[in-house]
Amino acid sequence: MTDFRDTLRGIVAMLLSCLFFIINDTAIKVTAEGLPLGQVLFLRSVLATAVVLVIVWKMGLLPRVLPQTSRFVLTRSIVEGVTTLAYIGGLMHLPIANASAIAQATPLALTAAGAILLGEAVGWRRWLSVAVGFCGILIIVRPGPDGFNAWALLILLSVVLVTIRELSTRFIAPNTDTAVVSLVTQVMVTIACGLLAATEVWQPMDMMQIGLIVLASVGCLLGVHFSIDAMRHGDISLVAQFRYSFIPFAIFLGWLVWGDVPDLLTFVGIAVVAGSGIYVFYRERVRHQLLASRAEPGI
């Protein structure tokens, strides 16, 4: 049983992770319109790795990197690199609505993994809230059969990989520094993106493209950091529910950057997703308050 404050930290970290990842994705999408994708991803990853390396050095954690690189840290990092290529590879050949809908199977997969592999107590209300949240995602993206093809298998693969990644994060020793995990992760992602970039012909960049790559690197770095933090606090099946916040963030940035205005059904879907998240958060708070009251003397 996790403390409510610990769960709250995991939820906030997940919300921040989704926000920074969508900032990263938006910057990459804009930049890749004029540059090879591998070039963009590799340069972003190099910058993110350099930043986290400086942070680790300033914190005096460099001597701890090798000792703290356990098999779970290494597994998480390698899987993160493969996940990046799988998801981006599928996204480049699918409508973003379809790719987003398929990727949002992740909370369901994590809820099942938390219940089956970690022994977390997942009641019918939480299962129902996850399913309702997924229905809200389907209302928002409204994927059609034309968008589901062989490339969708890469998105499905990324869902499986993300589940493995998050479970690996859960088993990382509590005394392992998050900055160390971030560094190892960034190194592995850089290697994976470098392999893709090596197959492309690089193009010259202007200042706007360089600035967007820097923005993407910051978004990626913070997204990875908060993703690690989220999976290390609270019940994984509950915290994963708030991964749905990725879609509302994406819709807002889509409107801000490309002028895409959501229609009525999209707003209905957002309300369903938000309501699902608010409900599960409320239920968790009530549950912890009830357990705390029962634990008081004389009750």
Secondary structure as the mmCIF struct_conf table of DSSP 4:
data_model
#
loop_
_struct_conf.conf_type_id
_struct_conf.id
_struct_conf.beg_label_comp_id
_struct_conf.beg_label_asym_id
_struct_conf.beg_label_seq_id
_struct_conf.end_label_comp_id
_struct_conf.end_label_asym_id
_struct_conf.end_label_seq_id
HELX_RH_AL_P HELX_RH_AL_P1 PHE A 4 THR A 31
TURN_TY1_P TURN_TY1_P1 ALA A 32 GLY A 34
BEND BEND1 LEU A 35 LEU A 35
HELX_RH_AL_P HELX_RH_AL_P2 LEU A 37 LYS A 58
TURN_TY1_P TURN_TY1_P2 MET A 59 GLY A 60
HELX_RH_3T_P HELX_RH_3T_P1 LEU A 62 ARG A 64
HELX_RH_AL_P HELX_RH_AL_P3 VAL A 65 GLN A 68
HELX_RH_AL_P HELX_RH_AL_P4 ARG A 71 LEU A 91
TURN_TY1_P TURN_TY1_P3 MET A 92 HIS A 93
BEND BEND2 LEU A 94 LEU A 94
HELX_RH_AL_P HELX_RH_AL_P5 ILE A 96 ALA A 103
TURN_TY1_P TURN_TY1_P4 GLN A 104 ALA A 105
HELX_RH_AL_P HELX_RH_AL_P6 THR A 106 ILE A 116
TURN_TY1_P TURN_TY1_P5 LEU A 117 LEU A 117
BEND BEND3 LEU A 118 LEU A 118
HELX_RH_AL_P HELX_RH_AL_P7 TRP A 124 VAL A 141
HELX_RH_3T_P HELX_RH_3T_P2 PRO A 145 GLY A 147
BEND BEND4 ASN A 149 ASN A 149
TURN_TY1_P TURN_TY1_P6 ALA A 150 TRP A 151
HELX_RH_AL_P HELX_RH_AL_P8 ALA A 152 ARG A 170
TURN_TY1_P TURN_TY1_P7 PHE A 171 PHE A 171
BEND BEND5 ILE A 172 ILE A 172
TURN_TY1_P TURN_TY1_P8 PRO A 174 ASN A 175
BEND BEND6 THR A 176 THR A 176
HELX_RH_AL_P HELX_RH_AL_P9 THR A 178 ALA A 197
TURN_TY1_P TURN_TY1_P9 ALA A 198 THR A 199
BEND BEND7 GLU A 200 GLU A 200
HELX_RH_AL_P HELX_RH_AL_P10 MET A 207 MET A 231
TURN_TY1_P TURN_TY1_P10 ARG A 232 ARG A 232
BEND BEND8 HIS A 233 GLY A 234
HELX_RH_AL_P HELX_RH_AL_P11 ILE A 236 VAL A 239
HELX_RH_3T_P HELX_RH_3T_P3 ALA A 240 SER A 245
HELX_RH_AL_P HELX_RH_AL_P12 PHE A 246 TRP A 258
HELX_LH_PP_P HELX_LH_PP_P1 ASP A 260 PRO A 262
HELX_RH_AL_P HELX_RH_AL_P13 LEU A 264 ALA A 295
BEND BEND9 GLU A 296 GLU A 296
TURN_TY1_P TURN_TY1_P11 PRO A 297 GLY A 298
#
